[in-house]
Amino acid sequence: MLDIHPESFALCPEMPVLGLPELTRNLHLLGGDYQVAGMQAAPSEVLRGRMETLELRPGLVLYRTELQDLCTLRTSNLLLPGLKLCMLVQGSSELSYGRRSFVLGPQGGRSAAALVALAEPDRFTRHWQSGRAERKVSLTLMPEWLEANGVAHGAVQAFCRQHLAVAPWQPSARAMALADQIGRPPEMDPALRRLWLESRCLDIVVEALDVIARQGTGSAEGAAPPARHGALDARSHRRLRALRDFLDSGEADAMPLAAIARHAGMSAAHLQRHFPKVGGTSVVDYLRQRRLLRARQALERGEADVAGAAALAGYASAANFATAFRRVFGITPRQARQRL
């Protein structure tokens, strides 16, 4: 099994310092309209490390990074439609595809990957934090690549047609080892290097597409696939998707699990077992992360002080709130408020 220690990850100080022009290099392969928010004027030096965007085949795009943020801000760009596979090898990362937000990292309840379908153009957002480092591998499978390789059918096709569908993918140890290799390829002839990268990317793609094929349409907004033995039926999928939207609204913040299960029309045991298929984590963790995310947004927008943000997140103790906030985001609530 790959032995990676994400929390001790740090970049070598000898790595190059990058500015905004390096961030947008080859962006046309993925989309465009790069935007910066969170400060009046971005500094000339924003990142330390390296990044690369490669079109391995028409419609198969690799984006790999080994970076440390030198400032705290928020960037976004428009993405073209396609299937998005994002794998965090080391460090931590906060990102969003459209309205789907992900906190990737080593702490409990976090995932190491995101598998999302974009059926239409939408924005990708990354939240920067000064001093935070990440090693990340992202793959984009464009519709033309899926068609050309004969996999745009059945559950995969249904998944890709539903905007912002999310599949509950936890990469295997082998897939994580491959991502680690992709992040640091050996020195070789450029043409051979491209083939070397493609071979490893394809192994990861096969694993991810197999998850979609086995799970059906994941947490998409549309209909669920026909039920298999041990799988959710269409009615349960609809109920869980409706419940996820209910949790997102904030109306369930003060409700106990039993009441949430009753609202969804299912038992608490059924809910606990199957909600990760649409929410990516347990109901309790999903609610906690959403409340903390709303609290962070209120702090960054100047809509609440630390005490108000703690109350917004459901914490009576500011100290307990600060501990949970730092565990999820890697910074204190006070530091988040200083980003104004």
SULVEN-V427503 format. One record per pair of residues at least 12 apart in sequence whose C-alpha atoms are under 10 Angstrom apart, sorted by the first residue. I is the first residue (numbers start at 1). J is the second residue. D is the distance in Angstrom with one decimal. If there is no record, write none. Layout:
# SULVEN-V427503
{{I:J:D} {I:J:D}}
This chain:
# SULVEN-V427503
{{1:172:9.3} {1:173:5.7} {1:174:7.3} {1:176:9.0} {1:177:7.8} {2:172:10.0} {2:173:6.3} {2:174:7.7} {2:175:9.6} {2:176:7.1} {2:177:5.6} {2:178:9.4} {2:180:8.6} {3:173:9.5} {3:176:9.9} {3:177:8.9} {4:89:7.8} {4:90:7.0} {4:91:9.8} {4:176:9.5} {4:177:9.3} {4:180:9.2} {5:89:9.4} {5:90:7.1} {5:91:8.5} {5:106:8.6} {6:88:9.3} {6:89:7.6} {6:90:4.4} {6:91:4.7} {6:92:7.6} {6:105:7.6} {6:106:6.3} {6:107:9.7} {6:133:9.4} {6:134:8.5} {6:135:9.1} {7:90:7.6} {7:91:6.0} {7:92:8.2} {7:105:8.6} {7:106:6.9} {7:107:9.0} {7:133:9.5} {8:90:8.8} {8:91:7.9} {8:133:9.9} {9:90:6.5} {9:91:5.9} {9:92:9.5} {9:132:9.4} {9:133:7.1} {9:134:7.8} {9:135:8.9} {10:66:9.7} {10:67:9.1} {10:68:8.0} {10:90:9.2} {10:91:8.2} {10:131:9.3} {10:132:8.6} {10:133:6.5} {10:134:8.4} {10:135:9.8} {11:48:8.0} {11:49:7.2} {11:66:7.8} {11:67:7.3} {11:68:6.9} {11:132:9.9} {11:133:7.3} {11:134:8.9} {11:135:9.6} {12:48:9.1} {12:49:8.2} {12:68:9.8} {13:48:8.1} {13:49:8.7} {14:48:9.0} {14:49:8.7} {15:47:9.9} {15:48:6.3} {15:49:5.1} {15:50:7.4} {15:66:9.6} {15:67:9.1} {15:68:9.8} {16:47:8.5} {16:48:5.7} {16:49:5.5} {16:50:7.1} {16:67:9.8} {17:44:9.5} {17:45:6.3} {17:46:7.4} {17:47:5.7} {17:48:4.3} {17:49:6.4} {17:50:8.4} {17:67:9.5} {17:68:9.4} {17:70:9.0} {18:44:8.1} {18:45:5.7} {18:46:6.1} {18:47:5.0} {18:48:5.9} {18:49:7.3} {18:50:7.9} {18:51:9.4} {18:67:9.5} {18:69:9.9} {18:70:9.5} {19:42:9.1} {19:43:7.8} {19:44:5.3} {19:45:4.7} {19:46:5.4} {19:47:6.7} {19:48:9.0} {20:34:9.8} {20:36:9.4} {20:42:8.2} {20:43:8.6} {20:44:7.1} {20:45:7.6} {20:46:7.0} {20:47:8.7} {21:44:9.4} {22:46:9.9} {22:47:9.5} {22:50:9.3} {22:51:8.4} {22:52:9.4} {23:46:9.3} {23:47:9.0} {23:50:9.9} {23:51:8.0} {23:52:9.2} {23:53:9.9} {24:53:9.7} {24:77:9.4} {25:51:9.6} {25:52:8.5} {25:53:7.8} {26:52:8.5} {26:53:6.2} {26:54:7.9} {26:55:9.4} {26:63:9.9} {27:53:7.6} {27:54:9.9} {27:63:9.9} {27:77:8.8} {27:78:9.6} {27:79:9.3} {28:53:9.8} {28:78:9.8} {28:79:9.3} {28:80:9.4} {29:53:7.8} {29:54:8.1} {29:55:7.2} {29:58:9.8} {29:59:8.7} {29:60:9.5} {29:61:7.2} {29:62:9.6} {29:63:9.9} {29:79:9.2} {29:80:8.7} {29:140:9.6} {30:53:8.8} {30:54:10.0} {30:55:9.5} {30:59:9.5} {30:60:10.0} {30:61:7.6} {30:62:9.6} {30:63:9.2} {30:77:9.1} {30:78:8.0} {30:79:5.6} {30:80:5.9} {30:81:8.9} {30:82:9.4} {30:140:7.8} {30:142:9.3} {31:77:7.1} {31:78:5.3} {31:79:4.4} {31:80:5.2} {31:81:8.9} {31:121:8.4} {31:122:9.3} {31:123:9.2} {31:124:9.7} {32:76:9.3} {32:77:5.7} {32:78:5.2} {32:79:6.8} {32:80:8.5} {32:123:9.5} {33:76:8.1} {33:77:5.3} {33:78:5.7} {33:79:8.9} {33:123:9.2} {34:75:7.3} {34:76:5.8} {34:77:4.3} {34:78:7.1} {34:79:9.9} {34:123:9.5} {34:124:9.6} {34:125:9.8} {35:74:8.4} {35:75:5.6} {35:76:5.3} {35:77:6.1} {35:78:9.1} {35:125:9.3} {36:73:7.4} {36:74:5.9} {36:75:4.5} {36:76:6.6} {36:77:9.0} {36:125:9.7} {36:126:9.9} {37:72:9.7} {37:73:6.1} {37:74:5.0} {37:75:6.0} {37:76:8.3} {37:127:9.7} {38:72:7.5} {38:73:4.6} {38:74:5.7} {38:75:8.4} {38:127:9.5} {38:128:9.5} {38:300:8.8} {38:301:9.6} {38:339:7.2} {38:340:7.4} {39:71:9.6} {39:72:8.3} {39:73:6.5} {39:74:8.6} {39:339:8.2} {39:340:8.1} {42:71:8.6} {42:72:9.7} {42:73:8.4} {43:70:9.2} {43:71:8.1} {45:69:9.6} {45:70:7.2} {45:71:8.5} {46:68:8.8} {46:69:6.4} {46:70:5.0} {46:71:5.9} {46:72:8.9} {46:73:9.5} {46:128:9.7} {46:130:9.1} {47:66:9.8} {47:67:6.4} {47:68:5.7} {47:69:4.9} {47:70:5.1} {47:71:7.7} {47:128:9.8} {47:130:9.1} {47:131:9.5} {47:133:9.5} {48:66:8.4} {48:67:5.6} {48:68:5.1} {48:69:6.7} {48:70:6.9} {48:131:9.7} {48:133:9.0} {49:65:7.8} {49:66:5.6} {49:67:4.5} {49:68:6.4} {49:69:9.1} {49:133:9.2} {49:134:9.7} {49:135:9.8} {50:64:8.4} {50:65:5.9} {50:66:5.4} {50:67:6.1} {50:68:9.2} {50:135:9.7} {50:183:9.9} {51:63:7.4} {51:64:5.7} {51:65:4.3} {51:66:6.3} {51:67:7.4} {51:135:9.6} {51:136:9.5} {51:137:9.9} {51:183:9.3} {52:64:5.5} {52:65:6.6} {52:66:9.4} {52:137:9.9} {52:183:9.6} {53:65:9.0} {53:138:9.4} {53:139:9.7} {54:139:9.8} {54:194:8.6} {54:197:9.8} {55:139:9.8} {55:140:9.4} {55:194:9.2} {55:198:9.6} {56:194:6.5} {56:195:7.9} {56:197:8.0} {56:198:6.2} {56:199:9.9} {56:201:9.3} {57:141:9.9} {57:145:8.0} {57:194:9.5} {57:195:9.8} {57:198:8.3} {58:141:9.4} {58:142:8.4} {58:144:7.8} {58:145:6.6} {58:148:9.5} {59:82:8.8} {59:140:7.5} {59:141:6.0} {59:142:4.7} {59:143:7.3} {59:144:6.0} {59:145:4.8} {59:146:8.1} {59:147:9.9} {59:148:9.3} {60:82:9.7} {60:83:9.9} {60:139:7.2} {60:140:5.8} {60:141:5.1} {60:142:6.4} {60:143:9.5} {60:144:9.1} {60:145:6.3} {60:146:8.9} {60:198:8.9} {60:201:9.3} {60:202:9.6} {61:84:9.8} {61:138:8.3} {61:139:5.7} {61:140:5.1} {61:141:6.8} {61:142:8.2} {61:145:9.9} {61:198:9.6} {61:201:9.7} {62:85:9.7} {62:137:7.4} {62:138:6.0} {62:139:4.8} {62:140:6.6} {62:141:9.2} {62:182:9.4} {62:197:8.8} {62:198:8.7} {62:201:8.1} {63:86:9.1} {63:136:8.3} {63:137:6.0} {63:138:5.1} {63:139:6.3} {63:140:8.3} {63:182:9.9} {63:183:9.4} {64:86:9.6} {64:87:9.6} {64:88:10.0} {64:135:7.7} {64:136:5.7} {64:137:4.5} {64:138:6.1} {64:139:8.6} {64:179:9.2} {64:182:7.8} {64:183:6.1} {64:184:9.2} {65:88:9.7} {65:89:9.9} {65:133:9.9} {65:134:7.4} {65:135:5.6} {65:136:5.3} {65:137:6.6} {65:138:8.7} {65:183:7.0} {65:184:9.7} {66:89:9.5} {66:90:9.0} {66:91:9.6} {66:133:7.6} {66:134:5.9} {66:135:4.4} {66:136:6.7} {66:137:9.1} {66:183:7.4} {66:184:9.0} {67:91:9.5} {67:131:9.8} {67:132:8.4} {67:133:5.6} {67:134:5.6} {67:135:6.6} {67:136:8.7} {68:91:9.4} {68:128:9.2} {68:129:8.8} {68:130:7.7} {68:131:6.1} {68:132:5.5} {68:133:4.1} {68:134:6.5} {68:135:9.0} {69:127:9.8} {69:128:6.3} {69:129:6.0} {69:130:4.9} {69:131:5.4} {69:132:5.5} {69:133:6.4} {69:134:8.7} {70:128:8.6} {70:129:7.7} {70:130:4.9} {70:131:5.9} {70:132:8.1} {70:133:9.4} {71:128:6.9} {71:129:6.2} {71:130:4.3} {71:131:7.4} {71:132:9.2} {72:127:7.8} {72:128:5.0} {72:129:4.4} {72:130:4.9} {72:131:8.6} {72:132:9.4} {72:336:9.5} {72:339:7.3} {73:126:8.7} {73:127:6.4} {73:128:5.1} {73:129:6.9} {73:130:8.4} {73:339:7.9} {74:95:9.6} {74:125:7.1} {74:126:5.9} {74:127:4.7} {74:128:5.7} {74:129:8.8} {75:95:9.7} {75:124:8.3} {75:125:5.7} {75:126:5.5} {75:127:6.7} {75:128:7.8} {76:95:9.4} {76:96:9.0} {76:97:9.6} {76:123:6.4} {76:124:5.3} {76:125:4.2} {76:126:6.3} {76:127:8.9} {77:122:8.4} {77:123:5.4} {77:124:5.5} {77:125:6.8} {77:126:9.2} {78:97:9.7} {78:98:9.4} {78:121:6.7} {78:122:5.6} {78:123:4.4} {78:124:6.2} {78:125:9.0} {79:97:8.8} {79:98:9.4} {79:118:8.3} {79:120:8.6} {79:121:5.5} {79:122:5.5} {79:123:5.7} {79:124:6.4} {79:140:9.8} {80:118:7.7} {80:119:8.7} {80:120:7.0} {80:121:4.8} {80:122:7.1} {80:123:8.9} {80:140:9.3} {80:142:8.1} {80:143:9.9} {81:117:7.8} {81:118:4.9} {81:119:5.3} {81:120:4.9} {81:121:5.2} {81:122:7.7} {81:140:9.0} {81:141:8.8} {81:142:6.6} {81:143:7.4} {81:160:9.0} {81:161:9.7} {81:163:9.0} {82:116:8.6} {82:117:6.1} {82:118:5.2} {82:119:6.5} {82:120:8.0} {82:121:8.7} {82:139:9.8} {82:140:6.3} {82:141:5.4} {82:142:4.4} {82:143:5.8} {82:144:9.0} {82:145:9.3} {82:146:9.0} {82:160:7.2} {82:161:9.3} {82:163:9.7} {83:115:7.4} {83:116:6.0} {83:117:4.6} {83:118:6.1} {83:119:8.3} {83:139:8.1} {83:140:5.7} {83:141:5.0} {83:142:6.5} {83:143:7.9} {83:146:9.1} {83:156:9.7} {83:159:9.1} {83:160:6.5} {83:161:9.8} {83:163:10.0} {83:164:9.5} {83:165:9.5} {83:166:10.0} {83:209:9.7} {84:97:9.0} {84:114:7.7} {84:115:5.7} {84:116:5.2} {84:117:6.1} {84:118:7.5} {84:138:7.2} {84:139:5.9} {84:140:4.9} {84:141:6.6} {84:142:8.8} {84:160:9.9} {84:164:9.9} {84:166:9.7} {85:113:7.3} {85:114:5.9} {85:115:4.8} {85:116:6.7} {85:117:9.0} {85:137:8.2} {85:138:5.5} {85:139:5.0} {85:140:6.4} {85:141:8.3} {85:169:9.5} {85:204:9.1} {85:205:8.1} {85:208:7.9} {86:104:9.6} {86:112:8.4} {86:113:5.4} {86:114:5.1} {86:115:6.5} {86:116:8.6} {86:136:7.2} {86:137:6.0} {86:138:4.2} {86:139:6.5} {86:140:8.7} {86:179:10.0} {87:104:8.5} {87:111:9.1} {87:112:5.9} {87:113:4.4} {87:114:6.7} {87:115:8.8} {87:135:8.7} {87:136:5.7} {87:137:5.2} {87:138:6.1} {87:139:8.7} {87:170:9.5} {87:171:8.1} {87:175:9.2} {87:176:7.8} {87:179:7.3} {87:180:9.6} {87:204:9.9} {88:104:6.7} {88:105:7.2} {88:106:9.5} {88:111:8.6} {88:112:5.3} {88:113:6.0} {88:114:8.9} {88:134:7.3} {88:135:6.1} {88:136:4.5} {88:137:6.5} {88:138:8.6} {88:176:8.5} {88:179:8.4} {88:180:9.2} {89:104:9.7} {89:105:8.9} {89:106:9.9} {89:112:7.4} {89:113:8.9} {89:134:7.6} {89:135:5.3} {89:136:5.5} {89:137:7.4} {89:176:6.7} {89:177:8.6} {89:178:9.8} {89:179:6.8} {89:180:6.2} {89:181:9.9} {89:183:8.4} {90:104:9.6} {90:105:7.7} {90:106:8.3} {90:112:8.9} {90:133:8.0} {90:134:5.6} {90:135:5.0} {90:136:7.1} {90:180:8.8} {91:104:8.5} {91:105:6.3} {91:106:7.5} {91:132:7.5} {91:133:5.4} {91:134:4.3} {91:135:6.4} {91:136:8.6} {92:104:5.5} {92:105:4.3} {92:106:7.1} {92:107:9.2} {92:110:9.7} {92:112:8.9} {92:132:7.3} {92:133:6.8} {92:134:5.7} {92:135:8.3} {92:136:9.1} {92:328:9.7} {92:329:8.8} {92:330:8.6} {93:105:6.4} {93:112:9.6} {93:126:7.9} {93:127:7.6} {93:128:8.2} {93:129:9.1} {93:132:8.3} {93:133:8.2} {93:134:6.7} {93:135:9.1} {93:136:8.7} {93:329:8.9} {93:330:9.9} {94:125:8.5} {94:126:6.0} {94:127:5.4} {94:128:7.7} {94:129:9.2} {94:328:9.9} {94:329:8.1} {95:114:9.7} {95:124:7.3} {95:125:5.5} {95:126:4.4} {95:127:6.1} {95:128:9.1} {96:114:9.8} {96:123:8.0} {96:124:5.6} {96:125:5.0} {96:126:6.6} {96:127:8.6} {97:114:9.6} {97:116:7.7} {97:117:9.1} {97:118:8.2} {97:122:7.1} {97:123:6.1} {97:124:4.7} {97:125:6.6} {97:126:9.2} {97:164:7.4} {98:118:8.7} {98:121:9.1} {98:122:5.6} {98:123:5.2} {98:124:6.2} {98:125:7.8} {98:163:9.4} {98:164:7.3} {99:122:9.1} {99:123:8.7} {99:124:9.2} {99:125:9.5} {99:164:8.0} {100:114:10.0} {100:116:8.7} {100:124:9.5} {100:125:9.9} {100:164:7.0} {100:165:9.0} {100:166:8.5} {101:114:9.6} {101:124:9.7} {101:125:8.8} {101:126:9.7} {101:290:9.3} {101:293:9.3} {102:114:7.4} {102:126:9.8} {102:280:9.6} {102:289:9.7} {103:127:9.9} {103:289:8.9} {103:293:9.9} {103:328:7.7} {103:329:7.9} {104:134:9.9} {104:328:9.4} {104:329:9.8} {105:134:9.2} {105:328:8.6} {105:329:9.4} {105:330:9.9} {106:327:9.9} {106:328:9.6} {107:327:7.1} {107:328:7.3} {107:329:9.9} {108:285:9.4} {108:327:9.1} {108:328:9.0} {109:280:9.1} {109:281:6.6} {109:282:8.2} {109:285:6.7} {109:286:8.8} {109:289:9.2} {109:328:9.3} {110:280:9.0} {110:281:8.0} {110:285:9.3} {110:289:9.7} {110:328:8.5} {111:168:9.3} {111:169:8.6} {111:170:7.0} {111:171:9.2} {111:280:8.1} {111:281:8.6} {112:136:9.7} {112:169:8.9} {112:170:6.8} {112:171:7.4} {112:176:8.9} {113:136:9.4} {113:137:9.5} {113:138:9.3} {113:168:9.0} {113:169:6.9} {113:170:6.5} {113:171:7.0} {113:176:9.6} {114:138:9.3} {114:166:7.6} {114:167:7.7} {114:168:7.9} {114:169:7.0} {114:170:8.5} {114:171:9.5} {114:280:9.3} {115:138:9.8} {115:139:9.7} {115:164:9.5} {115:165:8.4} {115:166:5.8} {115:167:5.6} {115:168:7.4} {115:169:6.6} {115:170:9.4} {115:208:7.7} {115:209:9.5} {115:211:9.8} {115:212:9.2} {115:218:9.9} {116:140:9.9} {116:159:9.0} {116:160:8.4} {116:162:9.8} {116:163:8.5} {116:164:5.9} {116:165:5.6} {116:166:4.7} {116:167:6.6} {116:168:9.5} {116:169:9.9} {116:218:9.6} {116:219:9.5} {116:220:9.3} {117:140:9.8} {117:141:9.5} {117:156:9.9} {117:159:6.8} {117:160:5.1} {117:161:7.5} {117:162:6.9} {117:163:5.9} {117:164:5.1} {117:165:5.2} {117:166:6.7} {117:167:8.7} {117:220:8.6} {118:142:9.6} {118:159:9.5} {118:160:6.8} {118:161:7.8} {118:162:7.4} {118:163:5.0} {118:164:5.5} {118:165:7.5} {118:166:9.7} {119:143:9.1} {119:159:9.0} {119:160:6.1} {119:161:5.2} {119:162:5.8} {119:163:4.5} {119:164:7.3} {119:165:8.8} {120:160:9.8} {120:161:8.7} {120:162:9.0} {120:163:6.6} {120:164:9.0} {121:163:9.3} {122:163:9.2} {122:164:9.2} {129:329:9.2} {129:330:8.6} {129:331:8.3} {129:336:9.4} {129:339:9.8} {130:331:9.8} {132:330:8.3} {132:331:9.8} {135:179:9.4} {135:180:8.4} {135:183:7.2} {135:184:9.8} {136:179:8.0} {136:180:8.6} {136:182:9.5} {136:183:7.3} {137:176:9.8} {137:178:9.9} {137:179:6.3} {137:180:8.3} {137:182:7.4} {137:183:6.7} {137:201:9.5} {138:179:9.1} {138:201:9.6} {139:201:7.8} {139:202:9.8} {139:204:9.3} {139:205:8.3} {140:205:9.7} {141:205:8.7} {142:160:9.9} {143:157:9.3} {143:160:8.4} {143:161:9.7} {146:160:9.8} {151:206:10.0} {151:209:8.6} {153:213:9.7} {154:212:10.0} {154:213:7.7} {154:216:8.6} {154:217:9.6} {154:225:9.4} {155:209:9.3} {155:210:9.7} {155:211:10.0} {155:212:6.7} {155:213:5.2} {155:214:8.0} {155:215:8.2} {155:216:5.1} {155:217:6.1} {155:218:9.3} {155:224:9.5} {155:225:7.4} {156:209:6.9} {156:210:8.7} {156:211:9.4} {156:212:6.0} {156:213:5.9} {156:214:9.5} {156:215:9.7} {156:216:7.5} {156:217:7.5} {156:218:10.0} {157:212:9.6} {157:213:9.4} {157:216:9.9} {157:217:8.9} {158:212:9.6} {158:213:9.7} {158:216:8.0} {158:217:6.2} {158:218:9.7} {158:220:9.1} {158:222:9.0} {158:223:9.0} {158:224:9.1} {158:225:8.6} {159:212:7.4} {159:213:8.9} {159:215:9.8} {159:216:7.3} {159:217:4.6} {159:218:7.1} {159:219:8.8} {159:220:6.9} {159:221:9.6} {159:222:9.0} {159:223:9.8} {159:224:9.5} {159:225:9.7} {160:212:9.7} {160:217:8.4} {160:220:9.1} {161:217:9.5} {161:220:9.1} {161:222:9.2} {162:217:8.3} {162:218:9.9} {162:219:9.3} {162:220:5.8} {162:221:6.4} {162:222:6.5} {162:223:9.3} {163:220:7.1} {163:221:7.3} {163:222:9.0} {164:219:8.4} {164:220:6.6} {164:221:7.8} {165:217:7.4} {165:218:6.5} {165:219:5.3} {165:220:3.8} {165:221:6.6} {165:222:8.8} {165:278:8.9} {166:212:9.3} {166:217:8.3} {166:218:5.8} {166:219:5.1} {166:220:6.3} {166:221:9.5} {166:277:8.7} {166:278:7.2} {166:279:8.3} {166:280:8.1} {167:208:8.8} {167:209:9.6} {167:211:7.5} {167:212:6.4} {167:215:7.6} {167:216:8.8} {167:217:7.6} {167:218:4.7} {167:219:6.3} {167:220:8.3} {167:276:9.7} {167:277:7.3} {167:278:7.6} {167:279:9.2} {167:280:7.9} {168:208:9.7} {168:211:7.9} {168:212:8.5} {168:215:8.3} {168:218:7.1} {168:219:8.2} {168:276:7.1} {168:277:5.8} {168:278:7.4} {168:279:8.1} {168:280:5.5} {168:281:8.6} {169:207:9.2} {169:208:6.9} {169:209:9.7} {169:210:9.9} {169:211:6.6} {169:212:8.4} {169:215:9.6} {169:218:9.8} {169:277:9.4} {169:280:8.4} {170:208:9.0} {170:211:9.2} {170:280:9.6} {171:204:8.4} {171:207:7.9} {171:208:7.8} {171:211:9.7} {172:204:9.2} {172:207:8.4} {172:208:9.8} {174:203:9.3} {174:204:8.7} {174:207:9.9} {175:200:8.7} {175:201:9.1} {175:203:7.5} {175:204:5.6} {175:205:9.2} {175:206:10.0} {175:207:7.8} {175:208:9.4} {176:204:8.6} {177:200:9.7} {178:197:9.4} {178:199:9.7} {178:200:6.0} {178:201:7.7} {178:203:8.1} {178:204:7.4} {179:197:9.7} {179:200:7.8} {179:201:7.8} {179:204:8.0} {181:196:9.9} {181:197:8.6} {181:200:8.2} {182:196:8.7} {182:197:6.1} {182:198:9.1} {182:199:9.8} {182:200:7.1} {182:201:7.7} {183:197:9.3} {184:197:10.0} {185:197:7.5} {214:228:9.5} {214:231:9.6} {215:227:9.9} {215:228:9.6} {215:231:8.1} {215:232:9.3} {215:277:8.3} {216:228:9.7} {216:231:9.4} {216:232:9.8} {217:237:9.5} {217:277:9.9} {217:278:9.8} {218:237:8.8} {218:241:10.0} {218:277:6.4} {218:278:6.4} {218:279:9.7} {218:280:9.9} {219:237:8.0} {219:238:9.4} {219:240:8.7} {219:241:6.8} {219:244:9.4} {219:275:9.7} {219:276:9.3} {219:277:6.5} {219:278:4.2} {219:279:7.3} {219:280:8.8} {220:237:9.2} {220:238:9.6} {220:241:7.9} {220:278:7.9} {221:237:9.6} {221:238:8.4} {221:241:7.1} {221:242:9.1} {221:278:9.8} {222:234:9.9} {222:237:9.3} {222:238:8.2} {222:241:9.2} {223:235:8.9} {223:237:7.7} {223:238:7.2} {223:241:10.0} {224:236:8.8} {224:237:6.0} {224:238:7.5} {225:237:9.0} {231:274:9.2} {232:274:7.9} {232:277:9.4} {236:264:9.1} {236:265:9.2} {236:266:8.6} {236:270:9.7} {236:271:9.6} {236:274:9.0} {236:275:9.9} {237:274:9.1} {237:275:9.2} {237:277:8.9} {237:278:8.0} {238:264:9.9} {238:278:9.9} {239:263:9.5} {239:264:6.1} {239:265:7.7} {239:266:8.8} {239:275:9.9} {240:261:9.9} {240:264:7.0} {240:265:9.5} {240:266:9.5} {240:271:8.1} {240:274:8.2} {240:275:6.5} {240:276:9.5} {240:277:8.7} {240:278:6.8} {240:279:8.7} {241:264:9.7} {241:275:8.8} {241:277:9.6} {241:278:6.5} {241:279:8.4} {242:264:8.0} {242:278:10.0} {243:260:8.3} {243:261:9.0} {243:263:7.9} {243:264:6.0} {243:265:9.7} {243:271:9.9} {243:275:9.0} {243:278:9.5} {243:279:9.6} {243:283:9.8} {244:264:9.6} {244:275:8.3} {244:278:7.3} {244:279:6.7} {244:283:8.8} {244:286:8.9} {244:287:9.5} {245:279:9.8} {246:260:9.5} {246:263:9.5} {246:264:9.4} {247:260:9.0} {247:279:10.0} {247:283:8.7} {247:286:8.2} {247:287:6.7} {247:290:8.3} {247:291:9.8} {248:286:9.1} {248:287:8.0} {248:290:7.0} {248:291:9.0} {249:290:9.5} {250:287:8.5} {250:290:8.3} {250:291:7.8} {250:294:9.3} {252:287:8.2} {253:284:9.9} {253:287:6.9} {253:288:8.6} {253:290:9.3} {253:291:7.7} {253:312:9.5} {253:313:8.5} {253:314:7.6} {254:287:9.9} {254:314:7.9} {256:284:9.2} {257:269:10.0} {257:271:9.0} {257:272:9.1} {257:283:7.9} {257:284:7.7} {258:271:9.5} {260:283:9.0} {261:283:9.8} {271:283:7.9} {272:284:9.0} {287:313:9.4} {288:313:7.6} {288:314:8.6} {288:324:9.2} {288:328:9.9} {289:313:9.0} {289:324:9.5} {289:325:9.2} {289:328:7.8} {289:329:10.0} {290:313:8.4} {291:309:9.4} {291:310:9.4} {291:311:9.8} {291:312:7.0} {291:313:4.6} {291:314:7.4} {291:315:9.9} {292:309:8.4} {292:310:8.5} {292:312:8.1} {292:313:5.4} {292:314:8.7} {292:315:9.9} {292:321:8.6} {292:324:8.2} {292:325:6.6} {292:328:8.3} {292:329:9.1} {293:313:8.3} {293:325:8.9} {293:328:9.2} {293:329:9.0} {294:309:8.3} {294:312:7.6} {294:313:7.3} {295:308:8.4} {295:309:4.8} {295:310:7.0} {295:311:8.5} {295:312:5.9} {295:313:5.7} {295:314:9.4} {295:321:9.9} {295:325:9.0} {295:333:8.8} {295:336:9.9} {296:309:7.3} {296:310:9.6} {296:312:9.7} {296:313:9.0} {296:325:8.3} {296:329:9.0} {296:332:9.8} {296:333:7.2} {296:334:10.0} {296:336:6.8} {296:337:8.1} {297:309:9.1} {297:336:8.7} {297:337:9.2} {298:312:8.8} {298:336:9.5} {298:337:8.5} {299:333:7.3} {299:334:8.3} {299:335:9.3} {299:336:6.3} {299:337:4.8} {299:338:8.4} {299:339:8.5} {299:340:8.2} {300:333:9.2} {300:334:9.7} {300:335:9.2} {300:336:5.8} {300:337:5.1} {300:338:7.5} {300:339:6.0} {300:340:5.7} {301:336:9.6} {301:337:7.9} {301:339:8.6} {301:340:6.6} {302:336:9.9} {302:337:6.9} {302:338:9.2} {302:339:9.2} {302:340:6.7} {303:337:9.6} {304:337:8.6} {305:333:8.8} {305:334:8.4} {305:337:7.5} {306:318:7.3} {306:321:9.0} {306:322:8.6} {306:332:9.6} {306:333:6.2} {306:334:6.6} {306:336:9.4} {306:337:7.9} {307:319:9.7} {307:321:9.0} {307:322:9.9} {307:333:9.5} {309:321:8.6} {309:322:9.9} {309:333:8.2} {309:337:10.0} {310:322:8.0} {310:325:9.3} {310:333:8.9} {313:325:9.5} {318:333:9.5} {321:333:8.4} {322:334:8.6}}
